[in-house]
Amino acid sequence: MPTLSDDEILQALAGLPAWKRDANAIIRRLEFPDFAAAMKFVNRVADAAEQANHHPDITINYNKVTMLLTSHDSGGITKRDIRMAGRIDEIASAQG
């Protein structure tokens, strides 16, 4: 899958305001009330990632979770990353 141009990335991120570009990736940091809530969220993201066959890099620091998306096989940000970011946002919104 081809990588997105800088303009395409900017346009896509306009619809994903919680996400920021970080070189050849997009990143979102989330904070939860406690570790259990953070893990519940991560497990829901893991299920969605398995269904999409597109997996974020996930860092967990107690109640803080960082999601990083990039298409390693394409060498940058692709439509798969944008779709997965949208799905992660849906999960985050549903969890409250």
N, CA, C and O atoms as a GROMACS GRO file, in nm:
protein
  384
    1MET      N    1   0.085  -0.117   0.000
    1MET     CA    2   0.000   0.000   0.000
    1MET      C    3   0.090   0.123   0.000
    1MET      O    4   0.187   0.129   0.076
    2PRO      N    5   0.058   0.222  -0.084
    2PRO     CA    6   0.143   0.342  -0.090
    2PRO      C    7   0.129   0.429   0.033
    2PRO      O    8   0.024   0.434   0.097
    3THR      N    9   0.237   0.497   0.065
    3THR     CA   10   0.232   0.592   0.176
    3THR      C   11   0.157   0.718   0.132
    3THR      O   12   0.150   0.750   0.014
    4LEU      N   13   0.102   0.788   0.230
    4LEU     CA   14   0.030   0.911   0.203
    4LEU      C   15   0.126   1.028   0.189
    4LEU      O   16   0.233   1.029   0.250
    5SER      N   17   0.087   1.125   0.109
    5SER     CA   18   0.168   1.247   0.096
    5SER      C   19   0.150   1.332   0.222
    5SER      O   20   0.060   1.307   0.302
    6ASP      N   21   0.236   1.429   0.239
    6ASP     CA   22   0.225   1.520   0.354
    6ASP      C   23   0.087   1.586   0.358
    6ASP      O   24   0.027   1.597   0.465
    7ASP      N   25   0.038   1.629   0.243
    7ASP     CA   26  -0.094   1.694   0.237
    7ASP      C   27  -0.205   1.596   0.275
    7ASP      O   28  -0.298   1.632   0.346
    8GLU      N   29  -0.195   1.474   0.227
    8GLU     CA   30  -0.296   1.373   0.261
    8GLU      C   31  -0.296   1.342   0.411
    8GLU      O   32  -0.401   1.322   0.471
    9ILE      N   33  -0.178   1.339   0.470
    9ILE     CA   34  -0.167   1.314   0.614
    9ILE      C   35  -0.229   1.430   0.692
    9ILE      O   36  -0.305   1.407   0.786
   10LEU      N   37  -0.198   1.552   0.653
   10LEU     CA   38  -0.256   1.670   0.720
   10LEU      C   39  -0.408   1.668   0.709
   10LEU      O   40  -0.477   1.698   0.807
   11GLN      N   41  -0.459   1.636   0.594
   11GLN     CA   42  -0.603   1.631   0.574
   11GLN      C   43  -0.666   1.522   0.660
   11GLN      O   44  -0.770   1.544   0.722
   12ALA      N   45  -0.604   1.404   0.665
   12ALA     CA   46  -0.657   1.295   0.746
   12ALA      C   47  -0.653   1.328   0.895
   12ALA      O   48  -0.748   1.298   0.968
   13LEU      N   49  -0.544   1.391   0.940
   13LEU     CA   50  -0.532   1.426   1.082
   13LEU      C   51  -0.629   1.535   1.123
   13LEU      O   52  -0.660   1.549   1.242
   14ALA      N   53  -0.678   1.613   1.028
   14ALA     CA   54  -0.780   1.715   1.060
   14ALA      C   55  -0.907   1.647   1.113
   14ALA      O   56  -0.979   1.705   1.194
   15GLY      N   57  -0.933   1.525   1.068
   15GLY     CA   58  -1.047   1.448   1.116
   15GLY      C   59  -1.016   1.361   1.235
   15GLY      O   60  -1.104   1.293   1.288
   16LEU      N   61  -0.891   1.362   1.278
   16LEU     CA   62  -0.845   1.283   1.393
   16LEU      C   63  -0.768   1.376   1.487
   16LEU      O   64  -0.647   1.362   1.501
   17PRO      N   65  -0.837   1.470   1.552
   17PRO     CA   66  -0.766   1.575   1.627
   17PRO      C   67  -0.683   1.527   1.745
   17PRO      O   68  -0.594   1.599   1.791
   18ALA      N   69  -0.709   1.407   1.796
   18ALA     CA   70  -0.631   1.356   1.909
   18ALA      C   71  -0.497   1.298   1.864
   18ALA      O   72  -0.411   1.268   1.947
   19TRP      N   73  -0.478   1.281   1.734
   19TRP     CA   74  -0.358   1.221   1.679
   19TRP      C   75  -0.262   1.328   1.628
   19TRP      O   76  -0.304   1.432   1.578
   20LYS      N   77  -0.134   1.301   1.642
   20LYS     CA   78  -0.029   1.390   1.594
   20LYS      C   79   0.068   1.310   1.508
   20LYS      O   80   0.087   1.190   1.527
   21ARG      N   81   0.127   1.379   1.413
   21ARG     CA   82   0.230   1.314   1.332
   21ARG      C   83   0.360   1.311   1.410
   21ARG      O   84   0.397   1.406   1.478
   22ASP      N   85   0.430   1.199   1.397
   22ASP     CA   86   0.561   1.182   1.458
   22ASP      C   87   0.650   1.113   1.355
   22ASP      O   88   0.658   0.990   1.352
   23ALA      N   89   0.715   1.192   1.270
   23ALA     CA   90   0.798   1.142   1.160
   23ALA      C   91   0.712   1.056   1.067
   23ALA      O   92   0.619   1.108   1.005
   24ASN      N   93   0.743   0.927   1.056
   24ASN     CA   94   0.670   0.837   0.967
   24ASN      C   95   0.560   0.760   1.037
   24ASN      O   96   0.527   0.648   0.999
   25ALA      N   97   0.503   0.821   1.141
   25ALA     CA   98   0.398   0.755   1.218
   25ALA      C   99   0.299   0.860   1.267
   25ALA      O  100   0.324   0.980   1.259
   26ILE      N  101   0.187   0.810   1.318
   26ILE     CA  102   0.094   0.897   1.390
   26ILE      C  103   0.082   0.841   1.532
   26ILE      O  104   0.096   0.721   1.554
   27ILE      N  105   0.057   0.931   1.626
   27ILE     CA  106   0.064   0.892   1.767
   27ILE      C  107  -0.050   0.957   1.845
   27ILE      O  108  -0.089   1.071   1.819
   28ARG      N  109  -0.100   0.882   1.942
   28ARG     CA  110  -0.201   0.936   2.034
   28ARG      C  111  -0.169   0.887   2.175
   28ARG      O  112  -0.136   0.770   2.196
   29ARG      N  113  -0.180   0.978   2.270
   29ARG     CA  114  -0.160   0.944   2.411
   29ARG      C  115  -0.294   0.957   2.482
   29ARG      O  116  -0.366   1.055   2.464
   30LEU      N  117  -0.326   0.857   2.564
   30LEU     CA  118  -0.452   0.856   2.638
   30LEU      C  119  -0.423   0.834   2.785
   30LEU      O  120  -0.324   0.770   2.822
   31GLU      N  121  -0.510   0.887   2.869
   31GLU     CA  122  -0.497   0.868   3.014
   31GLU      C  123  -0.630   0.815   3.068
   31GLU      O  124  -0.737   0.863   3.029
   32PHE      N  125  -0.621   0.717   3.156
   32PHE     CA  126  -0.738   0.652   3.214
   32PHE      C  127  -0.737   0.667   3.366
   32PHE      O  128  -0.634   0.702   3.423
   33PRO      N  129  -0.851   0.640   3.431
   33PRO     CA  130  -0.857   0.657   3.576
   33PRO      C  131  -0.759   0.569   3.653
   33PRO      O  132  -0.710   0.606   3.760
   34ASP      N  133  -0.732   0.449   3.597
   34ASP     CA  134  -0.642   0.356   3.666
   34ASP      C  135  -0.588   0.253   3.568
   34ASP      O  136  -0.622   0.254   3.450
   35PHE      N  137  -0.504   0.165   3.618
   35PHE     CA  138  -0.441   0.063   3.535
   35PHE      C  139  -0.543  -0.031   3.474
   35PHE      O  140  -0.532  -0.067   3.357
   36ALA      N  141  -0.644  -0.070   3.551
   36ALA     CA  142  -0.745  -0.164   3.501
   36ALA      C  143  -0.819  -0.105   3.381
   36ALA      O  144  -0.844  -0.176   3.283
   37ALA      N  145  -0.854   0.021   3.387
   37ALA     CA  146  -0.923   0.086   3.275
   37ALA      C  147  -0.831   0.095   3.153
   37ALA      O  148  -0.876   0.075   3.040
   38ALA      N  149  -0.705   0.124   3.175
   38ALA     CA  150  -0.609   0.130   3.065
   38ALA      C  151  -0.597  -0.007   2.998
   38ALA      O  152  -0.593  -0.016   2.875
   39MET      N  153  -0.591  -0.112   3.077
   39MET     CA  154  -0.579  -0.247   3.021
   39MET      C  155  -0.705  -0.290   2.948
   39MET      O  156  -0.698  -0.358   2.846
   40LYS      N  157  -0.820  -0.252   2.999
   40LYS     CA  158  -0.946  -0.282   2.930
   40LYS      C  159  -0.944  -0.219   2.791
   40LYS      O  160  -0.980  -0.284   2.692
   41PHE      N  161  -0.903  -0.093   2.784
   41PHE     CA  162  -0.892  -0.024   2.656
   41PHE      C  163  -0.793  -0.095   2.563
   41PHE      O  164  -0.824  -0.120   2.447
   42VAL      N  165  -0.676  -0.126   2.614
   42VAL     CA  166  -0.572  -0.191   2.532
   42VAL      C  167  -0.623  -0.325   2.478
   42VAL      O  168  -0.598  -0.359   2.363
   43ASN      N  169  -0.693  -0.400   2.560
   43ASN     CA  170  -0.745  -0.530   2.515
   43ASN      C  171  -0.850  -0.512   2.405
   43ASN      O  172  -0.855  -0.593   2.312
   44ARG      N  173  -0.933  -0.409   2.415
   44ARG     CA  174  -1.030  -0.383   2.309
   44ARG      C  175  -0.960  -0.341   2.180
   44ARG      O  176  -1.000  -0.382   2.070
   45VAL      N  177  -0.855  -0.261   2.192
   45VAL     CA  178  -0.776  -0.223   2.074
   45VAL      C  179  -0.710  -0.346   2.014
   45VAL      O  180  -0.705  -0.361   1.892
   46ALA      N  181  -0.658  -0.434   2.097
   46ALA     CA  182  -0.594  -0.556   2.048
   46ALA      C  183  -0.692  -0.640   1.966
   46ALA      O  184  -0.656  -0.692   1.861
   47ASP      N  185  -0.815  -0.653   2.014
   47ASP     CA  186  -0.916  -0.728   1.938
   47ASP      C  187  -0.942  -0.662   1.803
   47ASP      O  188  -0.949  -0.731   1.701
   48ALA      N  189  -0.958  -0.530   1.802
   48ALA     CA  190  -0.982  -0.458   1.677
   48ALA      C  191  -0.863  -0.470   1.582
   48ALA      O  192  -0.880  -0.483   1.461
   49ALA      N  193  -0.742  -0.465   1.637
   49ALA     CA  194  -0.621  -0.476   1.555
   49ALA      C  195  -0.611  -0.614   1.491
   49ALA      O  196  -0.571  -0.627   1.375
   50GLU      N  197  -0.647  -0.717   1.565
   50GLU     CA  198  -0.648  -0.852   1.510
   50GLU      C  199  -0.747  -0.862   1.395
   50GLU      O  200  -0.717  -0.920   1.291
   51GLN      N  201  -0.865  -0.806   1.413
   51GLN     CA  202  -0.967  -0.809   1.308
   51GLN      C  203  -0.920  -0.735   1.183
   51GLN      O  204  -0.946  -0.779   1.071
   52ALA      N  205  -0.851  -0.624   1.203
   52ALA     CA  206  -0.802  -0.543   1.090
   52ALA      C  207  -0.669  -0.593   1.034
   52ALA      O  208  -0.627  -0.551   0.927
   53ASN      N  209  -0.604  -0.683   1.107
   53ASN     CA  210  -0.469  -0.729   1.073
   53ASN      C  211  -0.374  -0.609   1.054
   53ASN      O  212  -0.293  -0.605   0.962
   54HIS      N  213  -0.389  -0.513   1.146
   54HIS     CA  214  -0.301  -0.395   1.146
   54HIS      C  215  -0.283  -0.354   1.292
   54HIS      O  216  -0.378  -0.313   1.358
   55HIS      N  217  -0.161  -0.365   1.341
   55HIS     CA  218  -0.135  -0.359   1.485
   55HIS      C  219  -0.055  -0.235   1.524
   55HIS      O  220   0.053  -0.210   1.469
   56PRO      N  221  -0.107  -0.158   1.619
   56PRO     CA  222  -0.032  -0.042   1.667
   56PRO      C  223   0.081  -0.085   1.760
   56PRO      O  224   0.077  -0.192   1.820
   57ASP      N  225   0.180   0.000   1.770
   57ASP     CA  226   0.280  -0.015   1.876
   57ASP      C  227   0.215   0.048   1.999
   57ASP      O  228   0.170   0.162   1.994
   58ILE      N  229   0.210  -0.027   2.108
   58ILE     CA  230   0.140   0.017   2.229
   58ILE      C  231   0.239   0.023   2.344
   58ILE      O  232   0.312  -0.072   2.370
   59THR      N  233   0.239   0.137   2.414
   59THR     CA  234   0.319   0.153   2.535
   59THR      C  235   0.223   0.182   2.650
   59THR      O  236   0.138   0.271   2.639
   60ILE      N  237   0.238   0.108   2.758
   60ILE     CA  238   0.151   0.126   2.875
   60ILE      C  239   0.238   0.168   2.992
   60ILE      O  240   0.335   0.101   3.027
   61ASN      N  241   0.203   0.282   3.052
   61ASN     CA  242   0.268   0.330   3.173
   61ASN      C  243   0.159   0.354   3.277
   61ASN      O  244   0.103   0.463   3.286
   62TYR      N  245   0.131   0.252   3.355
   62TYR     CA  246   0.025   0.251   3.455
   62TYR      C  247  -0.108   0.289   3.393
   62TYR      O  248  -0.173   0.203   3.334
   63ASN      N  249  -0.153   0.414   3.403
   63ASN     CA  250  -0.283   0.453   3.348
   63ASN      C  251  -0.270   0.534   3.219
   63ASN      O  252  -0.369   0.588   3.170
   64LYS      N  253  -0.151   0.543   3.166
   64LYS     CA  254  -0.126   0.618   3.042
   64LYS      C  255  -0.090   0.519   2.931
   64LYS      O  256  -0.007   0.430   2.948
   65VAL      N  257  -0.156   0.538   2.816
   65VAL     CA  258  -0.136   0.448   2.702
   65VAL      C  259  -0.097   0.533   2.582
   65VAL      O  260  -0.161   0.634   2.552
   66THR      N  261   0.008   0.492   2.513
   66THR     CA  262   0.049   0.558   2.390
   66THR      C  263   0.029   0.461   2.275
   66THR      O  264   0.076   0.347   2.279
   67MET      N  265  -0.041   0.508   2.172
   67MET     CA  266  -0.064   0.430   2.050
   67MET      C  267   0.017   0.493   1.938
   67MET      O  268   0.009   0.614   1.915
   68LEU      N  269   0.094   0.414   1.868
   68LEU     CA  270   0.172   0.461   1.755
   68LEU      C  271   0.136   0.373   1.636
   68LEU      O  272   0.142   0.251   1.644
   69LEU      N  273   0.100   0.437   1.526
   69LEU     CA  274   0.064   0.365   1.405
   69LEU      C  275   0.156   0.404   1.290
   69LEU      O  276   0.180   0.522   1.265
   70THR      N  277   0.207   0.304   1.222
   70THR     CA  278   0.282   0.322   1.099
   70THR      C  279   0.272   0.191   1.022
   70THR      O  280   0.255   0.085   1.082
   71SER      N  281   0.282   0.198   0.892
   71SER     CA  282   0.281   0.077   0.810
   71SER      C  283   0.426   0.041   0.781
   71SER      O  284   0.486   0.090   0.685
   72HIS      N  285   0.481  -0.046   0.865
   72HIS     CA  286   0.623  -0.082   0.853
   72HIS      C  287   0.656  -0.136   0.714
   72HIS      O  288   0.761  -0.105   0.658
   73ASP      N  289   0.565  -0.216   0.660
   73ASP     CA  290   0.591  -0.277   0.530
   73ASP      C  291   0.591  -0.176   0.416
   73ASP      O  292   0.646  -0.202   0.309
   74SER      N  293   0.528  -0.060   0.438
   74SER     CA  294   0.524   0.045   0.335
   74SER      C  295   0.623   0.158   0.364
   74SER      O  296   0.650   0.241   0.278
   75GLY      N  297   0.677   0.160   0.484
   75GLY     CA  298   0.776   0.261   0.520
   75GLY      C  299   0.718   0.395   0.559
   75GLY      O  300   0.784   0.498   0.544
   76GLY      N  301   0.595   0.396   0.609
   76GLY     CA  302   0.536   0.523   0.651
   76GLY      C  303   0.388   0.512   0.680
   76GLY      O  304   0.337   0.404   0.709
   77ILE      N  305   0.320   0.624   0.670
   77ILE     CA  306   0.179   0.634   0.704
   77ILE      C  307   0.095   0.604   0.581
   77ILE      O  308   0.115   0.662   0.475
   78THR      N  309   0.000   0.511   0.597
   78THR     CA  310  -0.089   0.473   0.488
   78THR      C  311  -0.234   0.486   0.533
   78THR      O  312  -0.263   0.519   0.648
   79LYS      N  313  -0.324   0.459   0.441
   79LYS     CA  314  -0.467   0.461   0.473
   79LYS      C  315  -0.501   0.361   0.583
   79LYS      O  316  -0.594   0.383   0.660
   80ARG      N  317  -0.426   0.251   0.592
   80ARG     CA  318  -0.450   0.154   0.701
   80ARG      C  319  -0.432   0.218   0.837
   80ARG      O  320  -0.508   0.192   0.929
   81ASP      N  321  -0.330   0.303   0.850
   81ASP     CA  322  -0.304   0.370   0.977
   81ASP      C  323  -0.417   0.467   1.011
   81ASP      O  324  -0.461   0.475   1.126
   82ILE      N  325  -0.464   0.538   0.912
   82ILE     CA  326  -0.573   0.635   0.934
   82ILE      C  327  -0.700   0.561   0.975
   82ILE      O  328  -0.770   0.604   1.067
   83ARG      N  329  -0.731   0.450   0.907
   83ARG     CA  330  -0.849   0.371   0.944
   83ARG      C  331  -0.837   0.316   1.085
   83ARG      O  332  -0.934   0.319   1.161
   84MET      N  333  -0.720   0.266   1.120
   84MET     CA  334  -0.701   0.209   1.253
   84MET      C  335  -0.707   0.318   1.359
   84MET      O  336  -0.761   0.295   1.468
   85ALA      N  337  -0.655   0.435   1.331
   85ALA     CA  338  -0.665   0.547   1.425
   85ALA      C  339  -0.811   0.582   1.451
   85ALA      O  340  -0.850   0.608   1.565
   86GLY      N  341  -0.892   0.582   1.346
   86GLY     CA  342  -1.034   0.608   1.362
   86GLY      C  343  -1.101   0.503   1.448
   86GLY      O  344  -1.186   0.535   1.532
   87ARG      N  345  -1.063   0.378   1.429
   87ARG     CA  346  -1.120   0.270   1.510
   87ARG      C  347  -1.078   0.284   1.656
   87ARG      O  348  -1.159   0.262   1.745
   88ILE      N  349  -0.954   0.319   1.681
   88ILE     CA  350  -0.905   0.341   1.818
   88ILE      C  351  -0.983   0.455   1.882
   88ILE      O  352  -1.018   0.447   1.999
   89ASP      N  353  -1.009   0.562   1.806
   89ASP     CA  354  -1.089   0.672   1.859
   89ASP      C  355  -1.228   0.626   1.898
   89ASP      O  356  -1.281   0.668   2.001
   90GLU      N  357  -1.289   0.539   1.815
   90GLU     CA  358  -1.421   0.486   1.846
   90GLU      C  359  -1.419   0.408   1.978
   90GLU      O  360  -1.509   0.422   2.061
   91ILE      N  361  -1.318   0.326   1.995
   91ILE     CA  362  -1.304   0.247   2.117
   91ILE      C  363  -1.286   0.338   2.238
   91ILE      O  364  -1.346   0.316   2.343
   92ALA      N  365  -1.202   0.439   2.223
   92ALA     CA  366  -1.178   0.533   2.333
   92ALA      C  367  -1.307   0.606   2.370
   92ALA      O  368  -1.336   0.625   2.488
   93SER      N  369  -1.384   0.648   2.270
   93SER     CA  370  -1.511   0.718   2.297
   93SER      C  371  -1.612   0.628   2.365
   93SER      O  372  -1.684   0.672   2.455
   94ALA      N  373  -1.617   0.502   2.324
   94ALA     CA  374  -1.712   0.407   2.383
   94ALA      C  375  -1.676   0.376   2.528
   94ALA      O  376  -1.764   0.351   2.610
   95GLN      N  377  -1.547   0.379   2.559
   95GLN     CA  378  -1.503   0.349   2.695
   95GLN      C  379  -1.528   0.467   2.788
   95GLN      O  380  -1.542   0.450   2.909
   96GLY      N  381  -1.534   0.586   2.731
   96GLY     CA  382  -1.561   0.705   2.812
   96GLY      C  383  -1.439   0.754   2.874
   96GLY      O  384  -1.442   0.854   2.946
   0.00000   0.00000   0.00000
